[in-house]
Amino acid sequence: MIRGVIAVFLSALQLATAAAPAARTAPTNPADVFEFPLPTWAPHCLGFGSRWTYCNGTPLRACASGAVWLHTGADVVATAGQPVMAAGDGVIEGYLIDPTFRGGVLIRHQTSSGAVITQYWHVWLKSGYSAGTGVKRGEVFAAVADMGDKTHLHFAVFNGDFEPHAWNGALPPSACSGFPAFPYRFIDPTAFIEAHVPVAPLARGTRM
């Protein structure tokens, strides 16, 4: 009788252990630690891989075939002037200004597995920051640009070293107009940060 109870208990314990998700190992190398560039992470209109449109659904760009380009990053709710932090230790690779999308910044990070570029659009660099400036994780280097009712932060992660395509906020679903097909070397930015934070992430939209 006792042996039977023990056998049932051990079987249940094995099932529970198998069903439990493996604990995520936090990165220990400082170069591999990242954090969200805003203190909250509530989604705006577009996510990674969304059709590249305005919030009302109007396409921003399409191939000649009519295929709408796909979004390379995550758009996050923000307010004009809100401080933007560097997602990790790195060096500002470049700064562009576009009449429609305001400022764009690329930061190059040298991780233990290679170079990674984080991309920030719809921002203005703070005074004293320019291409070549080193930044530390959590350092405020920019502010969210005022885009009226379209104000938000676009954040993307390019898995590789710098090249011109690292600037792209969207790519075609299949190669067209001289651009490679999505996702090319872009990866889900939210998943990337969650896998590289020093502690287990909080629920999205409630980061403290």
RODO-2510 file (C-alpha; in nm, 4 decimals, decimal comma):
residues 208
     n   res          X          Y          Z
     1     m     0,0000     0,0000     0,0000
     2     i     0,2730     0,2464     0,1023
     3     r     0,4798     0,1554    -0,2041
     4     g     0,1787     0,2281    -0,4243
     5     v     0,1251     0,5720    -0,2673
     6     i     0,4932     0,6574    -0,3077
     7     a     0,4883     0,5455    -0,6721
     8     v     0,1850     0,7642    -0,7442
     9     f     0,3478     1,0610    -0,5698
    10     l     0,6733     1,0209    -0,7648
    11     s     0,4840     0,9925    -1,0934
    12     a     0,2913     1,3129    -1,0175
    13     l     0,6133     1,4908    -0,9218
    14     q     0,7799     1,3866    -1,2486
    15     l     0,4828     1,5119    -1,4502
    16     a     0,4827     1,8457    -1,2665
    17     t     0,8566     1,8867    -1,3204
    18     a     0,8267     1,8075    -1,6904
    19     a     0,5416     2,0557    -1,7325
    20     a     0,7194     2,3396    -1,5529
    21     p     0,9078     2,5780    -1,7840
    22     a     1,2823     2,5829    -1,7428
    23     a     1,4080     2,8795    -1,5456
    24     r     1,5718     3,1429    -1,7642
    25     t     1,9361     3,2030    -1,6868
    26     a     2,0094     3,5722    -1,6495
    27     p     2,3088     3,6980    -1,8496
    28     t     2,6207     3,7453    -1,6385
    29     n     2,8443     3,9300    -1,8857
    30     p     2,7610     4,3044    -1,8596
    31     a     2,7900     4,3312    -2,2387
    32     d     2,4987     4,0887    -2,2733
    33     v     2,2619     4,2726    -2,0377
    34     f     1,9903     4,4904    -2,1932
    35     e     1,6811     4,6728    -2,0720
    36     f     1,3779     4,8421    -2,2224
    37     p     1,4459     5,2001    -2,3395
    38     l     1,1248     5,3258    -2,1751
    39     p     1,0032     5,2540    -1,8196
    40     t     0,6734     5,1144    -1,9529
    41     w     0,6224     4,8972    -2,2595
    42     a     0,2639     4,9294    -2,3779
    43     p     0,2168     4,8540    -2,7503
    44     h     0,1167     5,1320    -2,9902
    45     c    -0,0316     5,0449    -3,3317
    46     l     0,2367     4,8223    -3,4827
    47     g     0,4366     4,5287    -3,3570
    48     f     0,7207     4,3256    -3,5019
    49     g     0,6113     4,1943    -3,8418
    50     s     0,2936     4,4031    -3,8617
    51     r     0,1941     4,5454    -4,1986
    52     w     0,3609     4,8885    -4,2169
    53     t     0,0612     5,1201    -4,1986
    54     y    -0,0608     5,4231    -4,0132
    55     c    -0,2900     5,3480    -3,7198
    56     n    -0,5898     5,3947    -3,9513
    57     g    -0,4621     5,1138    -4,1738
    58     t    -0,3269     5,3305    -4,4583
    59     p    -0,0140     5,1574    -4,5975
    60     l     0,3115     5,3499    -4,5697
    61     r     0,4933     5,1575    -4,8427
    62     a     0,4255     4,8641    -5,0739
    63     c     0,6053     4,6786    -5,3534
    64     a     0,4887     4,7170    -5,7134
    65     s     0,2967     4,3931    -5,6613
    66     g     0,0916     4,5670    -5,3917
    67     a     0,2518     4,3730    -5,1053
    68     v     0,2693     4,6024    -4,8014
    69     w     0,6044     4,6217    -4,6262
    70     l     0,6423     4,4700    -4,2781
    71     h     0,7457     4,6504    -3,9604
    72     t     1,0961     4,5679    -3,8304
    73     g     1,0419     4,6791    -3,4716
    74     a     0,7872     4,7458    -3,2006
    75     d     0,5988     5,0746    -3,1648
    76     v     0,5525     5,1708    -2,8017
    77     v     0,3227     5,4243    -2,6367
    78     a     0,5193     5,7368    -2,5394
    79     t     0,4752     6,1078    -2,4827
    80     a     0,6580     6,3953    -2,6515
    81     g     0,9762     6,4831    -2,4645
    82     q     0,9852     6,1545    -2,2721
    83     p     1,3438     6,0428    -2,1955
    84     v     1,4748     5,7499    -2,4010
    85     m     1,7412     5,5253    -2,2472
    86     a     2,0102     5,3183    -2,4152
    87     a     1,9036     4,9540    -2,4141
    88     g     2,2594     4,8397    -2,3453
    89     d     2,6211     4,9489    -2,3265
    90     g     2,7403     5,0653    -2,6668
    91     v     2,8389     5,3436    -2,9035
    92     i     2,6055     5,5641    -3,1079
    93     e     2,6609     5,4453    -3,4648
    94     g     2,4626     5,7150    -3,6405
    95     y     2,1908     5,9781    -3,6281
    96     l     1,9538     6,0628    -3,9139
    97     i     1,6804     6,3231    -3,9418
    98     d     1,3783     6,2578    -4,1628
    99     p     1,1027     6,5159    -4,2256
   100     t     0,8320     6,2546    -4,1662
   101     f     0,9787     6,0273    -3,9016
   102     r     1,1919     6,2842    -3,7105
   103     g     1,5195     6,1538    -3,5712
   104     g     1,6589     5,8034    -3,5934
   105     v     1,9452     5,6672    -3,3825
   106     l     2,1452     5,3460    -3,4085
   107     i     2,3519     5,2167    -3,1160
   108     r     2,6091     4,9423    -3,1719
   109     h     2,6559     4,6887    -2,8916
   110     q     2,9413     4,4389    -2,8812
   111     t     2,8010     4,1308    -2,7050
   112     s     2,9744     3,8024    -2,6304
   113     s     2,8028     3,6514    -2,9368
   114     g     2,8785     3,9383    -3,1749
   115     a     2,7599     4,2848    -3,2677
   116     v     2,3971     4,3928    -3,2241
   117     i     2,2408     4,7213    -3,3357
   118     t     1,9491     4,8771    -3,1490
   119     q     1,7379     5,1179    -3,3523
   120     y     1,5344     5,4099    -3,2159
   121     w     1,3062     5,6174    -3,4406
   122     h     1,0957     5,9278    -3,3693
   123     v     1,3468     6,0712    -3,1223
   124     w     1,5786     6,3710    -3,0879
   125     l     1,9339     6,3281    -2,9593
   126     k     2,0154     6,5179    -2,6415
   127     s     2,2828     6,7865    -2,6442
   128     g     2,6307     6,6389    -2,6168
   129     y     2,5452     6,3156    -2,7972
   130     s     2,6425     6,2344    -3,1557
   131     a     2,7821     5,9517    -3,3671
   132     g     3,0777     5,8029    -3,1821
   133     t     2,9495     5,8860    -2,8323
   134     g     2,9651     5,5959    -2,5871
   135     v     2,6548     5,5210    -2,3788
   136     k     2,5821     5,2948    -2,0843
   137     r     2,2748     5,0814    -2,0347
   138     g     1,9960     5,2969    -1,8892
   139     e     2,1642     5,6255    -1,9870
   140     v     1,9237     5,8859    -2,1253
   141     f     2,0574     5,9888    -2,4662
   142     a     1,7454     6,1095    -2,6475
   143     a     1,3879     6,2302    -2,6067
   144     v     1,0713     6,1210    -2,7866
   145     a     0,9890     6,3599    -3,0719
   146     d     0,6540     6,5354    -3,0896
   147     m     0,4524     6,3825    -3,3739
   148     g     0,1119     6,5016    -3,2595
   149     d    -0,1417     6,2196    -3,2381
   150     k     0,1186     5,9874    -3,3966
   151     t     0,3712     6,0307    -3,1134
   152     h     0,5352     5,7021    -3,0124
   153     l     0,8750     5,5298    -2,9955
   154     h     0,9839     5,2789    -3,2592
   155     f     1,2420     5,0320    -3,1256
   156     a     1,4100     4,7551    -3,3247
   157     v     1,6994     4,5106    -3,2892
   158     f     1,9271     4,4272    -3,5833
   159     n     2,1214     4,1071    -3,5205
   160     g     2,4548     4,1915    -3,6789
   161     d     2,7063     4,4652    -3,7352
   162     f     2,6225     4,7963    -3,8974
   163     e     2,5105     4,8114    -4,2596
   164     p     2,2678     5,0526    -4,4313
   165     h     1,9691     4,8175    -4,3900
   166     a     2,0033     4,8502    -4,0120
   167     w     1,8205     5,1836    -4,0529
   168     n     1,5068     5,0291    -4,2045
   169     g     1,1863     5,0643    -4,0053
   170     a     1,0189     4,8208    -4,2453
   171     l     1,1126     4,5713    -4,5175
   172     p     0,9143     4,4068    -4,7982
   173     p     0,7632     4,0601    -4,7420
   174     s     0,9622     3,9447    -5,0445
   175     a     1,2635     4,1231    -5,1898
   176     c     1,1685     4,4254    -5,3990
   177     s     1,2988     4,7713    -5,4912
   178     g     1,6508     4,6666    -5,3965
   179     f     1,5566     4,5780    -5,0369
   180     p     1,5915     4,2309    -4,8794
   181     a     1,2882     4,0395    -4,7580
   182     f     1,1651     4,0763    -4,3993
   183     p     1,2891     3,9913    -4,1407
   184     y     1,6386     3,9922    -4,2948
   185     r     1,8516     4,0325    -3,9798
   186     f     1,5888     4,1949    -3,7582
   187     i     1,4585     4,0035    -3,4574
   188     d     1,1627     4,0536    -3,2238
   189     p     1,2854     4,3414    -3,0027
   190     t     1,0599     4,2689    -2,7074
   191     a     1,1633     3,9039    -2,6962
   192     f     1,5288     4,0050    -2,7280
   193     i     1,5142     4,2413    -2,4306
   194     e     1,3198     3,9926    -2,2191
   195     a     1,5900     3,7324    -2,2862
   196     h     1,8677     3,9720    -2,1819
   197     v     1,7369     4,1531    -1,8746
   198     p     1,9335     4,0900    -1,5529
   199     v     1,6225     3,9639    -1,3707
   200     a     1,2990     3,7995    -1,4784
   201     p     1,0830     4,0523    -1,6731
   202     l     0,7590     4,1883    -1,5355
   203     a     0,4320     4,1738    -1,7254
   204     r     0,4390     4,3916    -2,0360
   205     g     0,3136     4,7419    -1,9808
   206     t     0,3841     4,7327    -1,6061
   207     r     0,7633     4,7529    -1,5878
   208     m     0,8739     4,9539    -1,2802
***
